[in-house]
């Protein structure tokens, strides 16, 4: 009798102490769970063993990447329902130990062991980064981490990002379908240029230049001279070709270079768009110090960065296991207040902070739609596991931004000279007029 789904549902609810919000379909064809809910497809017993050996987010991620688990129905709805059991539960070794003190939970684990078969730990999928030893965020380890994330293949990124090849939050005037990803990314690049007040005759350093979109836009539209730096050889090759195709080789230079090695400052302006997440908390003040040193007195910095919500006990913060293992090795998020403090400790005067959190949810959903629309080619260009990593990562992040679990901010800062003249206008923003009665 096919009953694996019902057994899984009962055992998991017994272990978690709460009803499962999704349906389950097991390898034997059986189904169980709330009618009409998204379905978690458990393709084989190996998925159960993965969860037993690594309970929580990483075990689920390994099963997903390996193809042992699948979701049928609305992916966003399923992830939203599961978030309370996994991502918001914060299960760690101490939490699991506490859970297993309950006799019913121990009985549930024994039942899952029986259901999962031979209790040997399955090997992690090949897409998983092996654990590193030694210090984080050295020049060598940062280069390796960047290569893991960005040297996936430019053709793959063209599928996900679209023609703009901008891998950071867009700036939407209207949600899709009224607004398009291309227009929103152009508007974001233009917003950065206007905040920095770039113009002909100035030099712009674009830290973490990606595939060259900001460098090309600033040089073409505003006549500024740009140096773009990246640690990814694939990004640099792509960016250099774009620069040449645009006829901007006299205006734009693309380097494979660590920001700590830039020695030809000072620059008039600096942009850092979606790069600071790679810096790491223990290196952030050094990052801010380097940018301050590279900027002329009176020059502006635009730091565009994802931030997390602060915790009451910051010592309990842990890097997301799935993202650390499969997406951004060694990446760290910090609260916006910490970012502002570190920039000011380095000598910057922070003049404006703009949250564009809602814009990132719209951007990520568009990227997911791009990937799903060209799924077979994406798999061919990378691997089934890598494509599954990106689909899960981007969909889960879209929900995190939409529910205010993480945010993204543009911080405009000035290296204000001793005279105190920041060079900023008295009114740097234009707000909508309130409705009057």
C-alpha positions in Angstrom: 0.0 0.0 0.0 1.4 3.4 -1.0 1.5 5.5 2.1 4.9 7.2 2.2 3.4 10.7 1.9 1.1 10.2 4.9 3.9 8.7 7.0 6.1 11.7 6.1 3.5 14.2 6.9 2.7 12.6 10.3 6.4 12.2 11.2 7.3 15.7 10.2 4.4 17.3 12.0 5.3 15.2 15.1 8.9 16.4 14.9 8.1 20.1 14.2 5.1 20.3 16.5 3.0 22.1 13.9 0.8 21.1 10.9 2.6 21.1 7.5 1.2 24.0 5.3 2.0 22.2 2.1 0.9 18.9 0.4 3.4 16.1 0.1 3.7 13.7 -2.9 6.2 10.9 -2.2 8.3 8.6 -4.4 5.6 5.9 -4.3 3.0 8.1 -5.8 1.1 8.7 -2.6 -0.2 12.2 -1.6 -1.2 13.8 1.7 -1.8 17.3 3.1 -4.0 20.3 2.7 -6.1 20.2 -0.5 -5.2 22.9 -3.0 -1.9 23.8 -1.3 1.4 23.8 -3.2 2.9 20.4 -3.4 6.3 19.4 -2.1 7.4 16.5 -4.3 9.8 14.1 -2.5 11.3 12.1 -5.4 13.2 9.5 -3.4 14.3 8.4 0.1 17.6 10.2 -0.3 15.7 13.5 0.3 14.7 12.1 3.8 18.3 11.1 4.6 19.5 14.6 3.6 17.1 16.2 6.1 18.1 13.7 8.8 21.8 14.4 8.4 21.4 18.2 8.1 18.0 19.3 9.5 16.8 22.7 8.5 17.6 25.0 5.6 20.8 23.4 4.3 19.3 19.9 4.2 16.4 21.2 2.2 18.7 23.1 -0.1 20.8 20.1 -0.8 17.8 18.0 -1.6 16.4 20.8 -3.9 19.7 21.4 -5.7 20.2 17.6 -6.2 16.7 17.2 -7.6 15.5 15.1 -4.7 12.8 17.7 -3.9 10.6 19.7 -6.2 7.8 22.1 -5.8 4.6 21.9 -7.9 2.4 24.9 -8.0 3.2 28.5 -7.1 6.9 28.5 -6.0 6.5 31.8 -4.1 3.5 30.6 -2.2 5.2 27.4 -1.3 8.4 29.2 -0.1 6.2 31.7 1.9 4.4 28.8 3.6 7.6 27.0 4.4 9.5 30.0 5.6 8.0 29.8 9.1 9.2 26.3 9.4 12.7 26.8 8.0 14.1 30.2 7.4 12.3 32.0 10.3 12.6 29.0 12.7 16.4 29.5 13.1 17.0 25.9 13.8 20.6 25.3 14.9 22.3 22.5 16.8 21.2 23.8 20.2 17.6 24.2 19.0 17.6 20.6 17.6 19.0 19.3 20.8 16.2 21.0 22.7 13.6 19.6 20.3 15.0 16.0 20.7 14.4 16.1 24.4 10.8 15.5 23.6 10.0 11.7 23.4 7.6 12.3 20.5 10.2 14.1 18.5 12.7 11.3 19.1 10.1 8.8 18.0 9.5 10.9 14.9 13.2 10.8 14.0 13.3 7.1 14.4 10.4 6.8 12.1 12.1 9.0 9.5 15.3 6.9 9.8 13.2 3.8 9.0 11.5 5.6 6.1 14.7 7.0 4.6 16.4 3.6 4.3 20.1 3.0 4.8 21.2 5.8 7.1 24.4 6.9 5.3 24.9 10.6 4.6 24.4 11.5 0.9 27.2 13.5 -0.7 26.4 17.2 -1.1 25.7 18.3 -4.7 28.8 19.3 -6.7 27.5 22.9 -6.8 28.1 23.3 -3.0 31.2 25.2 -2.0 33.4 23.1 0.2 34.1 24.6 3.7 37.1 26.8 3.8 39.7 27.1 6.5 41.7 30.1 7.6 40.9 33.7 7.5 38.0 35.1 5.5 38.1 38.1 3.2 41.8 38.0 2.3 42.5 39.0 -1.3 42.9 35.3 -2.2 39.7 34.1 -0.6 37.7 37.0 -1.9 38.9 36.3 -5.4 37.9 32.7 -5.1 34.4 33.6 -3.7 33.8 36.1 -6.5 34.8 33.5 -9.1 32.4 31.0 -7.7 29.5 33.4 -8.0 30.3 35.4 -11.1 32.3 33.1 -13.3 29.2 30.9 -14.0 29.2 32.0 -17.6 28.2 35.3 -19.2 25.6 33.6 -21.4 23.8 32.3 -18.3 23.8 35.8 -16.8 22.4 37.2 -20.0 19.4 34.9 -19.6 18.7 36.0 -16.0 19.6 39.7 -16.2 18.4 40.5 -19.7 20.2 42.9 -22.1 21.1 45.4 -19.4 23.4 43.0 -17.6 22.9 44.9 -14.4 23.1 42.6 -11.3 21.7 44.8 -8.6 18.3 46.3 -7.7 16.5 48.2 -10.4 14.6 51.4 -9.8 11.0 51.1 -11.0 8.7 53.9 -12.0 5.8 51.3 -12.3 5.6 47.6 -11.6 5.5 45.1 -14.6 3.9 45.0 -17.1 3.7 48.8 -17.2 7.4 49.1 -16.3 10.1 47.0 -17.9 13.3 45.6 -16.4 15.4 47.4 -19.0 13.9 50.8 -18.2 14.1 50.3 -14.5 17.8 49.4 -14.7 18.5 52.4 -16.9 16.7 54.6 -14.4 18.8 53.1 -11.5 22.1 53.8 -13.3 20.9 57.3 -14.1 19.8 57.8 -10.4 23.4 56.9 -9.3 24.9 59.3 -11.8 22.7 62.2 -10.7 23.4 61.6 -7.0 27.1 61.6 -7.8 26.7 64.7 -10.0 29.1 63.2 -12.6 30.0 65.4 -15.6 32.7 65.7 -18.3 36.2 66.2 -16.8 35.6 64.1 -13.7 37.0 60.7 -12.9 34.7 58.0 -11.6 35.8 54.8 -9.9 33.2 52.0 -10.2 34.0 49.4 -7.5 32.7 46.0 -8.4 31.9 47.1 -12.0 30.3 43.8 -13.0 29.7 43.6 -16.7 30.4 47.3 -17.2 26.8 48.7 -17.3 27.4 51.6 -14.9 30.8 52.4 -16.5 29.3 52.5 -20.0 26.2 54.5 -18.9 28.2 57.1 -17.0 30.7 57.6 -19.9 28.1 57.6 -22.7 25.4 59.7 -21.1 27.5 62.1 -18.9 30.9 62.2 -20.5 32.7 61.2 -17.3 36.0 59.1 -17.4 35.5 55.8 -15.6 37.8 53.1 -14.1 35.8 49.9 -13.4 37.3 47.2 -11.3 36.2 43.6 -10.7 37.8 40.3 -9.5 36.0 38.3 -12.2 37.9 37.7 -15.4 34.7 36.7 -17.2 33.0 40.0 -16.2 36.0 42.0 -17.2 36.2 40.4 -20.7 32.5 41.0 -21.3 32.8 44.6 -20.0 35.8 45.4 -22.2 33.9 44.2 -25.3 30.9 46.4 -24.4 33.2 49.4 -24.0 34.8 48.8 -27.3 31.5 48.2 -29.1 30.2 51.5 -27.7 33.3 53.3 -28.9 34.2 54.4 -25.3 37.8 53.0 -25.0 39.1 56.6 -24.5 36.6 57.1 -21.6 36.5 53.7 -19.8 39.1 51.4 -18.5 38.1 48.0 -17.0 40.6 46.2 -14.7 40.7 42.9 -12.9 41.8 44.4 -9.5 41.0 44.3 -5.8 39.8 47.6 -4.5 42.6 47.4 -1.9 45.1 47.5 -4.7 43.9 50.7 -6.4 46.7 53.2 -6.3 45.9 55.9 -8.9 43.6 58.0 -6.8 42.3 60.4 -5.9 39.0 60.1 -7.9 36.3 62.8 -8.1 33.5 60.3 -7.4 33.1 56.6 -6.5 30.2 54.2 -7.1 30.0 50.9 -5.3 26.8 49.1 -6.4 26.0 45.7 -4.9 29.7 45.0 -4.0 29.9 45.8 -0.3 28.0 42.6 0.6 31.2 40.7 -0.3 33.4 42.8 2.0 32.6 41.1 5.4 31.9 42.8 8.7 35.4 42.5 10.0 36.8 44.2 6.9 34.1 46.9 6.4 36.0 49.7 8.1 39.0 48.9 6.0 36.8 49.1 2.9 35.4 52.5 4.0 39.0 53.7 4.8 40.2 52.7 1.3 37.4 54.4 -0.5 37.8 57.6 1.7 41.5 57.6 0.8 40.8 57.2 -3.0 38.3 60.1 -3.0 39.2 63.8 -3.5 38.1 66.2 -0.7 34.6 67.3 -1.7 34.1 64.1 -3.7 31.0 61.9 -3.4 30.5 58.2 -2.8 27.4 56.3 -3.7 27.2 53.0 -1.7 24.3 50.7 -2.9 24.1 47.8 -0.5 21.7 45.1 0.8 21.2 45.2 4.5 19.6 42.9 7.1 17.4 43.7 10.0 19.3 44.3 13.3 19.0 41.7 16.0 18.6 42.4 19.7 21.6 40.1 20.3 24.0 40.7 17.4 26.2 37.9 18.6 23.5 35.4 17.5 23.7 36.5 13.8 24.6 33.7 11.5 25.3 33.8 7.8 22.5 32.1 5.8 23.7 28.5 5.2 22.2 28.1 1.8 23.5 31.4 0.4 26.9 30.8 1.9 27.2 27.3 0.5 25.7 27.8 -2.9 25.5 31.5 -3.9 27.7 34.0 -2.1 30.5 32.2 -0.3 31.7 34.4 2.6 29.1 37.1 1.9 27.8 39.0 5.0 24.9 41.4 5.5 24.9 44.1 8.1 22.2 46.6 9.3 22.1 50.0 7.6 22.9 51.7 10.8 26.2 49.8 11.0 27.0 50.7 7.4 26.4 54.4 8.1 28.4 54.3 11.3 31.4 52.6 9.6 31.4 55.1 6.7 31.4 58.0 9.1 34.1 56.4 11.2 36.2 56.4 8.1 35.7 60.2 7.7 32.7 60.4 5.4 29.8 62.7 6.0 26.6 60.7 5.2 24.2 63.1 3.4 21.4 60.8 2.2 20.0 57.3 2.8 17.4 56.0 0.4 15.7 52.7 1.0 14.5 51.0 -2.3 13.5 47.7 -0.7 10.3 47.2 -2.7 12.2 47.7 -5.9 14.3 44.6 -5.3 11.3 42.3 -4.9 10.1 43.5 -8.4 13.6 43.0 -9.8 14.1 39.5 -8.5 10.7 38.3 -9.7 11.6 39.6 -13.2 14.9 37.7 -13.0 13.1 34.5 -12.0 10.7 34.9 -14.8 13.6 35.3 -17.3 15.3 32.1 -16.0 12.1 30.1 -16.1 11.3 31.3 -19.6 14.6 30.0 -20.9 15.1 27.1 -18.5 16.4 24.4 -20.9 19.1 26.7 -22.2 20.1 27.8 -18.7 20.5 24.2 -17.7 22.6 23.5 -20.8 24.9 26.4 -20.1 25.5 25.5 -16.5 24.0 22.4 -14.9 20.6 21.4 -13.6 21.8 22.0 -10.0 23.2 25.4 -10.7 20.0 26.5 -12.4 18.0 25.2 -9.5 20.2 27.1 -7.1 19.5 30.4 -8.8 15.7 29.8 -9.1 15.5 29.0 -5.4 17.8 31.8 -4.3 16.2 34.5 -6.3 12.6 33.5 -5.4 13.4 33.2 -1.7 15.2 36.6 -1.8 12.2 38.3 -3.5 10.0 37.2 -0.6 12.6 38.3 1.9 12.6 41.8 0.5 8.8 41.9 0.2 8.4 40.9 3.8 11.0 43.4 5.1 13.4 40.6 6.3 16.1 42.3 4.3 16.4 45.7 2.6 18.6 47.6 0.1 19.8 51.1 0.6 21.6 53.8 -1.4 23.9 55.8 0.9 25.3 59.0 -0.5 28.3 60.2 1.4 30.8 63.1 0.9 34.5 63.4 1.8 33.7 66.8 3.3 36.8 69.0 3.4 38.0 70.9 6.6 36.2 74.0 5.3 32.9 72.2 5.8 31.7 72.9 2.3 30.1 69.6 1.2 29.2 70.9 -2.2 25.7 69.6 -1.7 22.6 71.6 -2.7 20.4 72.9 0.1 17.6 70.5 -1.1 19.0 67.4 -2.5 15.7 65.5 -3.0 12.4 66.3 -4.6 9.5 64.9 -2.6 6.0 64.5 -3.9 3.7 67.3 -2.8 1.1 66.2 -0.1 -2.5 66.2 -0.9 -4.1 69.4 0.4 -7.7 69.8 1.7 
